[in-house]
Amino acid sequence: MNQRNIRNFAIIAHIDHGKSTLADQIMALTKTVSTREQRAQLLDDMAVEQAHGVTVKARTVRNYYQAEDGQEYEYNLIDTPGHVDFNYEVAKSLSATEGAILLVDATQGVQAQTIANYRIAKKHHLPLIPVLNKVDLASADIEAALAGLHDLDSAFTPDQVLLISAKTGQGVPAVLEAIRTRLPAPTGDAAAPLKALVFDSLYDPYQGVIAYVRLIDGQLKSPQALNLMAADCHFTSKSIGVMTPNMLPQTSLHAGDVGYVVTGIKDPKQIRVGDTLTSAETPTSQPLPGYEPAKSMVFAGLYPQNNNFPALKAAVQKLNLNDPSFTFVEERSEALGVGFRCGFLGAFHLQIIRERLQDEYGIDVLTTAPNVTYHVTLKNGQHVVVNNPVQFPAFSLIEHVEEPFMKAEITTPDASLNAVLKLAEQHKGTLIDLSNNGELVVAVVKIPLSEIASHFFSELKSVSHGFASLNTTFYDNEVSDLVKVEVDINYAPVDALTFVVHREDAPQMTQQLVIGLKSTVPRQLYPTPVQAIVEGKVLARVDVPPLRKNAAVNGDKHSVSKKAALLRRQSANKRRATKNTIKLPQSVFNTILGI
């Protein structure tokens, strides 16, 4: 294919605005997939994507388009996620393109992730094609959506915005023509030494690591001696090809192409996204700049339920190859054994990783409560960074604690503004700015990350009747009054249940926690005390009822000596029971997620 006839582009949008449906229509109109193979959200092939109805991983697919000028064009499409927790997927996908389609739902208008993805694209200096989707619906407000797009970018005038219905196919042919006329062809020298960007990868148990690459310069053939420059990893390609959307082997790839390389490498740690692939015999002199590493915002512990740590370790390493936006460090818990302290981009990202471990590797994990990174200043002047509550210093040693605050941009209809601001205030948010975007209001709030790490998004959807959207960026670390809550079960500390909370919330949260644990901690032969301890004081306590009644109640009513003997045996058994470790199910750890 002539390089002038290649277009590499992505579809970016807010969640549920129709990216995957538009991708389906493009594949159908270009006859990339047959009628028999067509189905809704064809590129969302992961179980978690189908279960949640959202795109989690960016997907690439090659299409061939017969244009109105009579020529054939190669369209390399990347379908990207829309959830705020997967911005890293969007950013690394856009680095492999020359432009993007900015898709907006005509019934909702410009939303938080529309703005966030627009900013990412502009940061990469990419030209954008604004497209208004779902214009066929009765609830579509086209004028308001057009006004919102123009407010976002003055270049998005009504005559530049394409009106479509991805579901019915209305207007999609015009999008295919706009890709040809409004997006540039890739630049690159096919005669130069091979230089390719590794923008994604996955692990295949039979073929090893498969790297997805965008060729900047040169040609790629198979077999060919190759080198990953940053990792200094040498290998010979087993096969190469393109995604259509299934893997289709090719004899060669050229500058501007997007494809895959079967490396045969069995160690997932040897390949990182953002690395530069080049020829081992005639390497390029200058590697590509690569990617800025993703910054983990939420941390949690993952432990194998069946104590099979080697299997969990192998699964986490392979999954990290496919999703490098989460981090992992080995740690040991007194209650749960060996596991990993993992960093995620958000609470939903944590949920997706946990489900992928189950679906793709068959590993059930125990998950501890998510937490954030704290900066602790001790009385001796030492500074400590803590992302595991167990490592939180003793209260007597602490001078002050700083926690991360986020700048949350909440886009909501005017009717829901008061409820949204009240919710933000309940979560210790402070209003910074308020502005109008068409018929929507954008409230900018400074709020602790710990407050929005779990339930805030669902509560926001509830108070706004599903219309509000949220985009967050790091604001600063600020001093807060925080305390560590430790949990004892049967007089034994369970470090995996330790968490950090604002002091004013500690009484209520500890009471909710012990009441929740009362129904989830497995019952024993004797009452099991559950205590929440703050700064050495028991703030809340309940006793889990025993499996059988007390001997003092059911002892021999006519014999004092027999009852005394029962009580002595019971007392001895109780002392032995306090030394026994209670095996805790995942439901115990889910309790802390629900408070």
Summary of the structure (lengths in Angstrom):
residues: 595
radius of gyration: 28.0
end to end distance: 57.5
largest distance: 104.4
contacts: 2014
relative contact order: 0.08
helix: 30%
strand: 34%
